[in-house]
Amino acid sequence: MNAHLKAFLQFLRLNRNASAHTVRAYESDLSQFLDHAAGLAAIKRAALEPAHLDRAALRSFLAELHKRGLSRASAARKLAAARTFLRYLRREGMIDDDAGAMVPTPKRDVRMPVHLSEQEMARLVTAPPLDGPLGRRDRAILELFYASGLRLSELAGLDADDVNLSAQMVRTLGKGGKQRIVPFNKSTAVAIRSYLKDRELLIRERPATAAALRAPASLAEAERRRKAGRYDGSSRAKAGRDDSRDTSGTSRARADRAEPLFVNYRGTRLTVRSIDRLVRRYAASCGVRLGVSPHALRHSFATHLLQRGADLRTIQELLGHARLSTTQRYTHVNTAQLVEVYRKSHPRAGRAGKTGA
């Protein structure tokens, strides 16, 4: 069974262009399922056969997850991974029936996403001090988060030539290596332009061993490369496809040779964890609320667009969602706004009481 699992993970990398993070998640979920199935059959995992992965094994696995107190969303994700694996085994002729199709998905809890009000977002974005290079960098990060709705990993992975300040557009690679272009506002362009001067100084002072790996980092050079045709996205899209097939070490090496947009005090790419920490730190310092993560800024971006009249289809494109149902989970409207929209939109909403209809 271990050989089947390795072949399936390779299938995800090469045929489905799955990212390294996605492959690791599949491997973790399926390892738990296979270990449970082996224990159920009272055999070692190495002796497990595809025929052991039947409906009873799936239902028992879900029961065990429930017993351990896992959320319905986590159980549904692990079941989805098992179903994908079983469909792969059936396509390869290892099993005859699709046991996953006969097991219902646990109904997910409906949770409202955490988001900030417009006033809270204004306080958060202006929280970083502008008297130092790192403060100006942090202001640019928060401005871009709120102006574009990028995911944390997307913002951390931005390179200098992904940002077009004159057009106020940013190019990013989302889930599955899908490229999209997202606009941002003037205040974000001003913040990024101010930070880029500090960025060049930070990179210039980088140790020689790291500096030898980087490409030219100036804004003028980035503009020149865009005019030469690099802004068409073909090379970046290809790089995204290649990186999804690399090991994590190779991907990090390629990232170090790129031109990261946001760098730390050592002049190297700012990590996802570092960006998460700085967002939480500024949220705590300005007193907006506890537990605010970078994803809450993405929720706030979508919520405020919806409240100001943007349609779900447009928000879906900006967020990079494959399905509209995903966007509907990110966005929500409070009851007071629903009543206000109804009163303004329904032809008889303001006259019913007067006419006695």
C-alpha positions in Angstrom: 0.0 0.0 0.0 2.9 2.3 0.6 3.9 2.0 -3.0 0.3 2.9 -4.1 0.4 6.0 -1.9 3.7 7.2 -3.3 2.5 6.7 -6.8 -0.7 8.7 -6.0 1.3 11.6 -4.6 3.5 11.6 -7.7 0.3 11.6 -9.7 -0.9 14.7 -7.8 2.4 16.5 -8.4 2.8 15.8 -12.1 -0.7 15.3 -13.5 -2.7 17.7 -11.3 0.1 20.2 -10.8 -0.6 20.2 -7.0 1.5 22.4 -4.8 4.0 21.0 -2.3 1.7 22.1 0.5 -1.3 20.2 -1.0 0.7 17.1 -1.5 1.8 17.1 2.1 -1.8 17.6 3.3 -2.9 14.6 1.2 0.0 12.5 2.5 -0.9 13.3 6.1 -4.6 12.7 5.7 -4.1 9.4 3.8 -1.5 8.1 6.2 -4.0 8.5 9.0 -6.6 6.7 7.0 -4.3 3.8 6.0 -3.0 3.4 9.6 -6.6 3.2 10.8 -7.6 0.7 8.1 -4.6 -1.4 9.0 -5.5 -1.4 12.6 -9.1 -2.3 11.8 -7.8 -5.3 9.8 -5.3 -6.2 12.5 -2.4 -6.2 10.1 0.6 -4.0 9.5 0.2 -1.1 7.1 2.8 -2.6 4.7 0.5 -5.6 4.3 -2.6 -3.5 3.6 -4.3 -4.3 0.3 -6.6 -2.0 -1.7 -9.5 -4.4 -0.9 -9.2 -3.4 2.8 -10.2 0.2 1.9 -14.0 -0.4 1.8 -17.0 1.4 3.1 -16.7 0.0 6.6 -13.1 1.3 6.8 -14.2 4.8 5.8 -17.1 4.9 8.2 -15.0 3.6 11.0 -12.4 6.3 10.2 -14.9 9.0 10.3 -16.2 7.7 13.6 -12.7 7.7 15.0 -12.2 11.3 13.9 -15.5 12.3 15.6 -14.4 10.5 18.8 -11.1 12.5 18.8 -13.0 15.7 18.6 -12.0 16.9 15.2 -14.2 19.5 13.5 -16.6 18.5 10.8 -14.6 20.6 8.3 -11.4 18.6 9.1 -13.3 15.3 8.9 -14.7 16.4 5.5 -11.3 17.3 4.2 -9.8 13.9 5.2 -12.8 12.1 3.7 -12.3 14.1 0.4 -8.6 13.0 0.4 -9.6 9.3 0.9 -12.2 9.6 -1.9 -9.7 11.0 -4.3 -7.2 8.2 -3.5 -9.9 5.5 -3.9 -10.9 7.0 -7.3 -7.3 6.8 -8.3 -7.0 3.2 -7.3 -10.2 2.3 -9.2 -8.9 4.1 -12.3 -5.7 2.1 -12.0 -7.7 -1.1 -11.8 -6.7 -1.9 -8.1 -10.3 -1.9 -6.9 -13.7 -2.5 -8.5 -16.0 -0.3 -6.5 -15.8 3.3 -5.3 -16.4 3.0 -1.6 -16.0 6.7 -1.1 -19.2 7.5 -3.1 -21.3 5.5 -0.6 -20.1 7.5 2.5 -21.9 10.8 3.0 -19.9 13.9 3.8 -20.3 15.4 7.3 -22.3 18.5 7.2 -20.1 21.4 7.9 -20.7 24.0 10.6 -21.6 27.4 9.2 -19.2 29.9 10.7 -19.1 33.6 9.9 -15.6 34.7 8.9 -13.7 37.1 11.2 -13.5 40.5 9.6 -12.8 44.1 10.6 -14.9 47.2 10.1 -13.8 50.0 7.8 -12.8 52.1 10.9 -10.8 49.2 12.4 -9.0 48.6 9.0 -8.1 52.2 8.8 -6.5 52.1 12.3 -4.7 48.9 11.4 -3.3 50.1 8.1 -1.9 53.3 9.7 -0.5 51.5 12.7 3.1 51.0 11.4 5.4 54.0 12.1 6.9 55.7 9.1 10.2 56.8 10.7 12.1 53.7 9.7 12.5 51.3 6.7 10.8 48.3 8.4 7.8 50.5 9.4 7.4 51.7 5.9 7.7 48.1 4.7 5.0 47.0 7.1 2.7 49.9 6.0 3.1 48.7 2.4 2.3 45.2 3.4 -0.9 46.1 5.2 -2.0 48.5 2.5 -1.5 45.8 -0.2 -3.3 43.2 1.9 -6.4 45.3 2.3 -6.3 46.8 -1.2 -5.9 43.5 -3.1 -7.3 40.7 -0.9 -4.3 38.5 -1.5 -3.7 35.3 0.5 -0.8 35.3 2.9 1.2 32.9 0.8 0.5 35.0 -2.4 1.8 38.2 -0.8 4.9 36.5 0.6 5.7 35.1 -2.8 5.5 38.4 -4.7 8.6 39.5 -6.6 9.5 43.1 -7.5 8.4 42.7 -11.1 5.0 41.4 -10.1 4.0 45.0 -9.2 3.1 47.6 -11.8 3.0 50.9 -9.9 2.0 53.0 -12.9 -1.0 50.8 -13.7 -1.6 50.0 -10.0 -1.8 46.3 -10.7 -0.3 43.2 -9.0 0.3 39.8 -10.6 0.1 36.8 -8.4 0.1 33.0 -8.6 -2.8 31.5 -6.6 -3.8 28.0 -5.8 -3.0 25.4 -8.4 -0.5 27.8 -10.1 -3.3 30.0 -11.5 -2.2 33.5 -12.3 -4.4 36.5 -11.8 -4.1 40.3 -12.0 -5.5 42.3 -9.2 -5.8 46.1 -9.0 -4.9 48.2 -6.0 -5.5 51.8 -4.9 -3.4 55.0 -5.0 -2.5 54.9 -1.3 -1.1 51.4 -1.7 1.0 52.6 -4.7 2.4 55.5 -2.6 3.2 53.1 0.3 5.0 50.6 -2.0 6.9 53.3 -3.9 8.1 54.8 -0.5 9.2 51.3 0.7 11.1 50.4 -2.5 13.8 52.9 -1.7 14.3 51.2 1.6 14.2 47.8 0.0 17.1 48.6 -2.3 19.2 49.7 0.8 18.3 46.5 2.7 19.3 44.3 -0.3 22.5 46.3 -0.9 23.5 45.6 2.7 22.8 41.9 2.4 25.8 39.6 3.0 27.8 38.9 -0.1 27.0 35.1 -0.1 23.3 35.9 -0.4 23.7 38.9 -2.6 25.5 36.9 -5.2 22.3 34.8 -5.8 20.0 37.7 -6.4 19.1 39.4 -9.7 19.1 43.3 -10.2 16.7 44.6 -7.6 16.0 48.3 -8.5 12.6 49.5 -9.5 14.0 50.9 -12.8 15.3 47.4 -13.6 11.9 45.9 -12.9 10.3 48.5 -15.1 12.8 47.8 -17.9 12.1 44.0 -17.7 8.4 44.6 -17.8 8.8 46.7 -21.0 10.9 43.9 -22.4 7.9 41.5 -22.2 8.3 39.9 -18.8 4.9 41.3 -17.6 3.0 38.9 -19.9 3.3 36.3 -17.1 4.4 33.4 -19.2 7.7 32.9 -17.6 6.3 33.4 -14.1 3.5 30.9 -14.8 6.0 28.4 -16.0 8.1 29.0 -12.9 5.0 28.3 -10.8 4.4 25.0 -12.6 8.0 24.0 -12.1 8.1 25.0 -8.4 5.0 22.9 -7.7 7.0 19.8 -8.8 10.1 20.6 -6.8 10.9 19.6 -3.3 10.6 22.3 -0.6 14.4 22.8 -0.6 14.6 23.4 -4.3 11.7 25.8 -4.2 13.3 27.8 -1.4 16.5 28.0 -3.5 14.7 29.3 -6.5 12.9 31.8 -4.2 16.2 33.1 -2.9 17.4 33.7 -6.5 14.3 35.7 -7.3 13.7 39.4 -6.6 11.4 39.3 -3.5 9.2 42.3 -3.1 9.1 42.3 0.7 12.4 41.6 2.5 13.5 41.4 6.1 16.4 43.4 7.7 18.9 40.9 6.2 17.7 41.6 2.7 16.1 38.2 2.1 12.5 37.3 1.4 10.1 37.9 4.3 8.6 34.5 5.3 4.9 33.7 5.7 5.4 33.3 9.4 7.1 36.7 9.8 4.3 38.4 7.9 1.7 36.6 10.0 3.5 37.8 13.2 3.7 41.4 12.1 0.0 41.6 11.2 -1.0 40.1 14.6 1.4 42.5 16.4 0.0 45.6 14.7 -3.6 44.4 15.3 -2.9 44.0 19.0 -1.1 47.4 19.2 -3.9 49.4 17.7 -6.5 47.6 19.7 -8.8 46.4 16.9 -9.4 43.0 18.4 -7.6 39.8 19.5 -6.8 37.0 17.2 -6.7 39.0 13.9 -4.8 37.0 11.3 -3.8 38.0 7.7 -6.8 36.0 6.4 -9.1 38.4 8.3 -7.8 41.2 6.1 -8.9 39.1 3.1 -12.3 38.6 4.7 -12.5 42.4 5.3 -11.5 43.1 1.7 -14.4 41.0 0.4 -16.9 42.1 2.9 -16.3 45.8 2.4 -16.5 45.4 -1.4 -19.9 43.6 -1.0 -21.2 46.2 1.4 -20.4 48.9 -1.1 -22.2 47.3 -4.0 -19.7 44.9 -5.7 -21.3 41.8 -7.1 -20.2 38.3 -6.0 -18.9 37.4 -9.5 -16.4 40.3 -9.4 -15.3 39.5 -5.9 -14.8 35.9 -6.9 -12.4 36.9 -9.7 -10.5 39.3 -7.4 -10.1 36.6 -4.7 -9.1 33.9 -7.2 -11.8 31.4 -6.2 -12.6 28.6 -8.6 -16.2 28.3 -7.4 -18.7 31.0 -6.5 -19.9 29.0 -3.5 -16.4 29.6 -1.9 -16.9 33.3 -2.3 -20.3 33.1 -0.7 -18.7 31.6 2.4 -16.2 34.5 2.6 -18.7 37.2 2.3 -21.7 38.0 4.4 -24.1 40.9 5.0 -25.5 41.8 8.3 -29.2 42.1 9.0 -29.3 45.9 9.2 -27.8 46.1 5.7 -30.3 43.7 4.3 -33.2 45.8 5.7 -31.6 48.9 4.3 -31.1 47.4 0.8 -34.7 46.1 0.9 -36.1 49.5 1.8 -34.1 51.2 -1.0 -34.7 48.6 -3.6 -38.3 47.2 -3.3 -40.8 49.4 -5.2 -43.4 49.3 -2.4 -41.2 49.1 0.7 -41.6 52.7 1.6 -45.2 53.1 0.6 -46.9 50.0 2.0 -47.7 51.7 5.4 -49.1 54.8 3.8 -51.3 53.2 1.2 -52.7 50.6 3.5 -51.9 47.9 1.0 
